[in-house]
Amino acid sequence: MLTTDQIADLFFDTPALARLRLVTLYRRRLVDRFRPFRPAGSAPFHYVLGDVGAAVLAAEGGRAPTAPAPRRRQAMALQTSQHLAHLVGVNGFFTALARTARRSGGRLELAQWWSEPQCAAAMGGLVYPDGYGLWRHGAHSIEFCLEYDRGTEPLGRLKDKLSGYVRLQAASGVSRWTLFCFTTPRREGEAARVLTHPAVAVATTSIDRHASNPEGPNWLPVPGNGKRAVLGALCHTSDSTASSSKFGTPEQGLCR
């Protein structure tokens, strides 16, 4: 599920071009769309796979297409789900990176992006991050798990998550960054005080800071010297590289 702007970030030079193409795809039933209710103003269109799009995708993969009715029920349930804002936020985090990479002339690359269900399938129940990414900055690479926080969990719960990342590192033999993205700078500051762990590389930022300039010096390592770094600079302080990854595909799961 992606909004119009997120699809533009992934594939188009401007939102206007994205809207034109998406209208055509919608009329041909390759995609479907909805607008969640807002008490004031109007929400952007949220796009999901349509009946024809699902059939095309299934044919390309040599699979039988999913039935239209269950897929529509799932889309309808998503419109009123309390999880929708969280899902939009997580997807926006990654599409902002993708947009920045597309415009970098090959200097940057979002080489991998796994969704929350893909992470759950691959990581053996050790952790349940909101996403996993592989970011390339020139000759350097950083693997990270994203924890996207909307301020709904107590800080102690965030701290408890780090023990799962210790187990993940032990199972995979690879140290990866755990990145926390918070709703406000205040929430980030409060959380940073409890997210120090001797065995887990943690960095924090706020949603607005990342969204406005994904390539900027947004990330504050915890613990650290108080100076923010660009995402690519974290590569130099982690032994996480593309070649060291011990994940298979989400379908294969974690290699132990």
N, C-alpha and C positions, 0 to 999 in steps of 0.2 A: 504494500500500500504506500503510494507516494503522492504528495501534493503536486500541483502544477509547477511551482517554483523548484521543487526537488527534482522533478524530471528535467526541467530546464538546466539545472546545475549539472546533471549527468550527461546530457546529450545536445543541448542547444546553446547558441550564442546569446539569445535573448528570450525572456519569458513570452514575448509576443509570438515568436516563431513556434515555441512549444505549444502555445494555446491553439494556433492554427492547425498544427499536426494532430494534436490530441482530439480536436473536434472531428477531424476526418476519421481517426481511429475509433472514436466513440460511435459515430454513425454507422461504421462497418462492423460494430459489435466486437472489435478486437479488444477494447477496454470498456469497462463500466466505470461509473463515477457516482459520488454522492457529496453532499454538503452537510456536515454536521450542524446541528442547531447552535446558534449563539443568541444570547438574550439581546445583544446590541450588535449591529453591523452584520456582515455575512462572512462566513468561513470560505476559504478557497476550496475549489474542487479537490477531492481526494480520489485518486484513480486506483482501481484494482483490475485484475484480468477479466475480460469479458468472455462470453461463450465461445465465440469464434477464435479469440486469442488463445483460450485454453486448448481448443482442438488443434490449432496450429502447433502450439508448444508440445503437446502430447505426441503429435505425429513426428515432429523433429526428433523427439526422444524415444520413438518406438513404443509408446505407451498408449493405453486406452485413456481417452479424456475423462476428466472428472464430471460427475453429473451436474447440470446447471443449477438445480434446486438447492442442494446443500451449499454450493458456492455462493449463491445469492443470500441464503440465510446467514452465512458467515459474514458477508459484507454488511447486511442489515444489522447484525449484532454488533459489529465493529463501530457503527455510527453512534451508538449510545453507550459504548463501553467506557468505563473509567480509565482503561488502559490506552485509549486512543491518543491522548495528548502525549503520553510517554513514548508511544511508538513513533509519532510524528517527530518528536524531539530527537530520538535516537537516529532515525533515518536522516534528519536534517544535519546532524553532526557529521555523518559520513558523506552525505552529498556535498556539503560545504568543502570537505577535503577533496572530493573528486573534482569539483569545479576549479579549485585552486590548482590541482595537478594538471587539468586539461589546459589551463592557461599559462603553464610554466615553461612551455617549449621543451618538454621532455626532462626537465631538471627534477621534477617531483612526480611521484606515482603512488596512487592508492592501489597497491598490487593485489590485495585481498580485502574482502569485507564479508564477514559472516553475520547473519542475523542471530537473534536470541535463540530460536529453536535450533539453528545449526550449531551454535556453541554448546547447547545442552546435549545434542547428539554426539558431539566430538569429544567433550570433556568429561565424560563418564560420571556426571553427577557430582564431581568434586567442587565445581563452581558453576554459577549461572550468570555470567556476565550479560550485559545488554548487547554486546557486539564484540567482535574480534577483528582486528585490522593488521595489515602489514603495510607500512609506510616506507617508501624509499625516497631518500634525499641525496641525490648524487650517487656516490659510491656506498653510502651507508644505508642501513635498513633498521627499522625498529618494529618489533612485534608488540602488540598491546591488547589488553582486554579493557573494554570500556564499561564503567559503572556510571550510568546517567541518573543523577539524583534530582528529583523534583521536590525535595524537602518533606516527603511523607514518612520517612523512616527515622527513628531515633538515631542519634550519633553512635550509640553503642552497637547498634545493628550494623552500621557501616564498618566499624572496627572489627566486628566478629567475622566479616566476610574475608578478611585478610588471611585467616587461618586456612581457608579453602584454597587460597592462592599458594600458600606454602605447600599444601598437599599436591596441587597441580604441578608445581615446579619439581617436586620429588618424583612424581609419576612420569613426567615428560623429560626430565633432565635438562630443562631449559629455563632460564630466568627471563621473564617477560615483564614489561611495565604494566602496572595497573593504573589506568587513568580515570580520575573522578572528575566529572563535569557537573557543576552545581548551578542552581537557579539564580543565585545572587552572590556577590562578593562577600557579603556578611556570612552566609551559610558556608561558603568555601573556607573563610577564616576560622569559623567555629569547628568545622570538620577537620581541618588540617592539624589541629591540636591533638586529635585522637588517632590519626592515621599513620603514625610512625611505627614501622615494623623493621626489625633488623634483617629480615630475610626477604622482604618484598620491596621492589622498586615502585614507589608511588609518586604520582605527580597530580596536581589539581589545577583546575581552571573554572571559570564561570561561563555559562551558556552564551551570554551576550558578547563576552570577550572573544570567544572562539568563533561565533557566527559572523562577527564583523570583519575578522581578518584571521582565517585559519592558519596562515603562514606566520603570523606575528609572534612575538615573544609572550606567549600566553601561559606557559606551563611552569608551575612552581613545584620543584621536587620537594618531597617530604621525607626526612628532614633536608634542609639545604641552607644556603647562605642568604635566602630571601630574594634572590634575583630570579626573574622569570626567563625561560628559555624557549626558543622555537622547538617545535616537535622534533625536527631533524637533529637538533643539538643533543637530545636525549640519547641518540644513538651512541654518542661518544662515552656515555657513562653506564652503558649496559652491555652485557655480553650477548644480547639477543640479536641474531642476524638471520637473514632469510635462509641461509644454508643450514643453520643449526636447528631449525624447527623440527619437532618430533610429532607434529600433528599429521594425520592423514587427511583425507577429505572428511567433511562432516558425516558422510555415510560410513566411512571406515572407522571413525572414532579415534580416540587417543592411543598412540603407540606407547606401550608400557615397557 
